[in-house]
Amino acid sequence: MKKAYIFPGIGYHCDKPLLYYTKKLLKDYEIIEIQFKNLDFDIQVSEEKAFQQAKEQMKEVDSSTLFVSKSIGTYCAARLAKEYKIQKNIYFTPLEDTMPYIKKEDLIFSGSKDQWANYDVLKKYTDSDMYPIFWTYVNLN
């Protein structure tokens, strides 16, 4: 069975609406939820710690694996996708540090008011035609 790894955000766990309903749509996948512990609400402090925690939870990753991520989870998923050569990724409100890892085949969704996703930087990347699929929800996080 194909696997889908779900990478939450800080304070946005896997049972919150975006990730909960995405998991419901992935009926043909075995869902694996990444668990983060003791992360600081300062993203810069927590990125590397979150990445190491996520990496320790990776099992049996192959080309059919899907990564779905939110906020700080996007940073971890994007770095791991590069490392494991994952082709399928869905990013909800990616962080600025996530953007260099994203490929044009990835799906990006973001609101314009997320406290950690820099909308102006995200828009700059997507306006450059490097990332053709990008949905923005104005005034939402």
N, C-alpha and C positions, 0 to 999 in steps of 0.2 A: 504494500500500500504506500502511496505517496505521502510524504510528510510535509507539514506546514508548521514552521516555528513562528510563534507569536512573541514579539518583543515589546513589552509595555513601556510606558513613560514613567517618570517620577510622579507618583500620585495619580497616575492614570493606569490602573491595573487592567487585566485581561477581561474583566467582567463589566467594564464601562462600555457604553453603546457602540462606539466605532469598532472596537475589537470584538465585542460580544457578537454583534450581528455579522461581522466578517467571518468569524468562526462558524456561524450557522450556515453561511453560504458554501463553506468548504467541506461539504458532505463526503466527498471522495478522498479526503485527506485524514491522516492521523494527525491530530493537533498536539503540539508540544509547546507548552507555555514556559517561557523563560521567566525566572524569578530573580528579581534584584533585591538585595538586602543592604540596609544601612547606607543608602546613597544620600549625599548632601543635596540640598535644593540649589546649590551653586553648580550649574552644569559643567563649567570648566574643571571643577574639582572632581566631579563624578564620572566624567566620560571614560577615562581609562579604567577606573574601578568597575564600572558597568560592563565595559568590553571584556575584561578578564573574567567576570562572573558569567557572562553569556558564553564565552568560548569554552569554559569548563562544562557547560551544559549541552554542548553539541554532540550528537550521536548519529551515526549512520547518515551522513549528509551526502547526497548524490545530485546528479543533474536534474532530477525531477522535483527536488525540494523547493518549496516556496517559503520566502521570508515575508512576514507582514509585521510592520513596526510603527511605533508612535513615539514622537519626541526623542528623548535620549535613546530609546530603542532603535531609532533609525540610524544613529551613529554606529551602534554595535552591529546591526544587521548589514549595513553597507560595507563596513570593513570585513566582516565575515563572508559576505557574498563575494567580495574580491578574492579573498583567501581561498574559498572553496569553489570558486567559479560558478556561483549560483546565477542562473539566468532569469529567474522570476522573483520580482520584488515589488511589494506595495508599501509605499511610505506615506504615513499620515503626519503632517506637520514636521518635516525634516529640519534638523538643526543646520546651522551654517556650516559646521564642521563635517556634516554628512555629504554635502553637495559635491565635493571633488570625487567621491566614490560612486555616485549615481550614474547609471548608464541610460542611454536614450530609450532603451526597451522597458525601463522601469515605469511604474505608475506612481504619480505624485499627487497627493491631495493635501490642501492646506487652507486654513482660514487666515484672514488678514489680521486677526487680533490675538493670535496665540502668544503667550508671554515669553516663550523660549524660541520660537521659530521666527527668524528675522524675515518678514515678508518682503521687504525691499531687496534683500540679497537673493532670496528665492526667485523673485520676479526677474531679477537681472539674469540669473542662470537660465530660466525658462524662456525668456525673450531672446536668448542667443541661439535658439534652434537646436541646442544640444539636447534639450529635454522637451520633446514635442507634446507629451501628454501631461497636462497640469490642470487641475481643477482648483479654482479658488472660491472660497465661500466668504464673501465680504462681511466683515464685522462678526465673524464667528471664530472660535478657537478650535 
